Amino acid sequence: MKEIIKIAWRNLWRNRRRTIITASSIFFSIFFAILMRSFQLGTYDHMIRQSIESYSGYLQVQNTEFKEDPTLDNTVDITPEELSAIKSDPNVKVAVPRIETFSLASTGTLSKGVMVAAISPEVEKSMTNPEHNLVHYIFSEKAIDTLRKNKEIPKEITDRVSKLKDQPFTNKNFMAEELELNDDDSLLINIISSICSIKADYLSENDSGLLVSYRLSQYLKVSVGDSIVLMGQGYQGMSAAGIFPVRGIIKVPSPDLDNKLIYMTLSNAEDYLSAYGKLTSIAINLKNTDEMIATQERISAIFDNQSEIVVKNWEEISPVLKQQIEGDSNGGILFIVILYVIIFFGIFGTVQMMISERKREFGVMISLGMKKGRLALIIIMEMIFLGSLGIFSGMVASIPFIVYGHIHPIRITGELAKMYIDMGFDPVMPMLLFESYFFIQALVVFLMVLAATVLPVRSILKINIIKALHG
């Protein structure tokens, strides 16, 4: 065997050009297969993280009837000891208590059904972090008129601003990026930000105010400092009504939530809903999502003696999102299968070309006493070397692209971006860092290399020495 390995290795470098061509076909096969799968899985991972981690969490502790009948009558009583036990689980990243209900929000002649989420402001920072999404700049009609009258601002900049009318920004950098301004335009950025800035305050623990999602604030025509009337049904049929000041406007990534979400503090909600000591859910984010089911079982064990409490994972909470991602994933798998077919025939064609060029060589070796089986083993070993060389170099070459694509994801524009936004996702395509897919692609391509040697080896075993010697 040692002699076969030595001969196979030397055969590779007798014709460097042929070896480089064959290895290159394998190199590009694994390179593009890894990058494509990284894009697919990275996009799905981003969708899940944005939709799940940004609000509902991977797990939720709730009443068994709450999903079918999300009213305050289906709340849960969680003791401090039980909440502490949840937080102490080794895979729990954060556990956030909430009260969620629906109310009618009204300002003047305008009204709309809204979702009220009662939170602990400081604890919620580690989950959805509403403070990070506070809107600090809006290109309102009044702000645009003021900018047009300012002679220090070029007309081309005001034209860009006009196209972004009513667009909210959470920080100055995002605003400058949309206006295509860089660090050299710091004076312009400061002037524009000072004119377009709005006051924004986060909630304190005992605050009586509200945070209102941006699209809802546009519909109700409210800004910071205005008041909203909320009316609804409290705990056990109690009437709920109150007037609440708006402390800030927040931009929620999900369009659906951005149209209806209002945040208030838990203490404020208890008074408003007469739901003292009650919770509708505890949202949980995990350190390792691969252990979600095992974590779900451990947390469920905490409430074994309480039949009215259930722990649900995100797939049970958001089945539509799961189906959406599965449907997209199936399309992605079909696409990658097509890519594999193309890759296989590319490798197969290259191997066939290499074997055809060496028929005379094989005829000479067999006529000098080389057994056909031994020659076939040498060819298989050559392909293993070629496959390993192409796969390893392709994997190494893909690493910087994956890292860069993960840190600086591709931003989608145009109609496709609008489609992503309408579905509730950021129009970006990040690449997934190194997980099992990285090695699975290498294994699949390696198996294709071995499969591509089957016909060539078969032709060697059935070779006609006379025809081979005549070339």
LINRA-V763849 format. One record per backbone hydrogen bond with DSSP energy under -1.0 kcal/mol. NH is the residue of the N-H (numbers start at 1). CO is the residue of the C=O. Records with the same first field share a line. If there is no record, write none. Layout:
NH=CO ; CO
This chain:
5=1
6=2
7=3
8=4
9=5
10=6
11=7
12=8
19=15
20=16
21=17
22=18
23=19
24=20
25=21
26=22
27=23
28=24
29=25
30=26
31=27
32=28
33=29
34=30
35=31
36=32
37=33
38=34
39=35
40=36
41=37
42=38
43=39
44=40
45=41
46=42
47=43
48=44
49=45
50=46
51=47
52=48
55=52
57=52
58=284
59=284
60=312
61=282
62=310
64=308
66=63
69=65
71=69
74=71
76=279
83=79
84=80
85=81
86=82
87=83
88=84
89=86
92=89
93=285
94=285
96=283
98=281
99=118
101=116
103=114
104=231
105=112
106=229
107=110
110=107
112=105
114=103
115=260
116=101
117=262
118=99
119=264
124=120
126=123
127=124
129=124
132=129
134=131
135=249
136=169
137=169
138=196
139=167
140=138
144=140
145=141
146=142
147=143
148=144
149=145
153=150
158=154
159=155
160=156
161=157
162=158
163=159
164=161
165=162
166=139
167=164
169=137
175=171
176=172
177=173
178=174
179=175
180=177
181=176
185=182
186=183
189=185
190=186
191=187
192=188
193=189
194=190
195=191
196=192
197=193
198=136
201=247
207=204
210=245
211=263
212=248
213=261
214=250
216=258
217=213
218=214
219=215
220=216
222=217
225=246
226=223
228=244
229=106
230=242
231=104
232=240
234=238
235=273
237=234
238=235
240=232
242=230
244=228
246=226
247=210
248=210
250=212
251=133
258=254
259=255
260=257
261=257
262=115
263=211
264=117
266=119
269=265
270=266
271=267
272=268
273=269
278=275
279=76
280=98
281=98
282=61
283=96
284=59
285=94
287=91
291=288
292=289
295=291
296=292
297=293
298=294
299=295
300=296
301=297
303=300
304=301
306=303
309=306
310=62
312=60
314=58
317=313
318=314
322=318
323=319
324=320
325=321
326=322
327=323
328=324
329=325
330=326
331=327
332=328
333=329
334=330
335=331
336=332
337=333
338=334
339=335
340=336
341=337
342=338
343=339
344=340
345=341
346=342
347=343
348=344
349=345
350=346
351=347
352=348
353=349
354=350
355=351
356=352
357=353
359=356
362=358
363=359
364=360
365=361
366=362
367=363
368=364
369=366
370=365
375=371
376=372
377=373
378=374
379=375
380=376
381=377
382=378
383=379
384=380
385=381
386=382
387=383
388=384
389=385
390=386
391=387
392=388
393=389
394=390
395=391
396=392
397=393
398=394
402=398
403=399
404=400
405=401
406=402
407=403
408=404
410=429
412=427
418=414
419=415
420=416
421=417
422=418
423=419
424=421
425=420
428=426
429=410
432=38
438=435
440=436
441=437
443=439
444=440
445=441
446=442
447=443
448=444
449=445
450=446
451=447
452=448
453=450
454=451
457=453
458=454
459=455
460=456
461=457
462=458
463=460
468=464
469=465
470=466
471=468
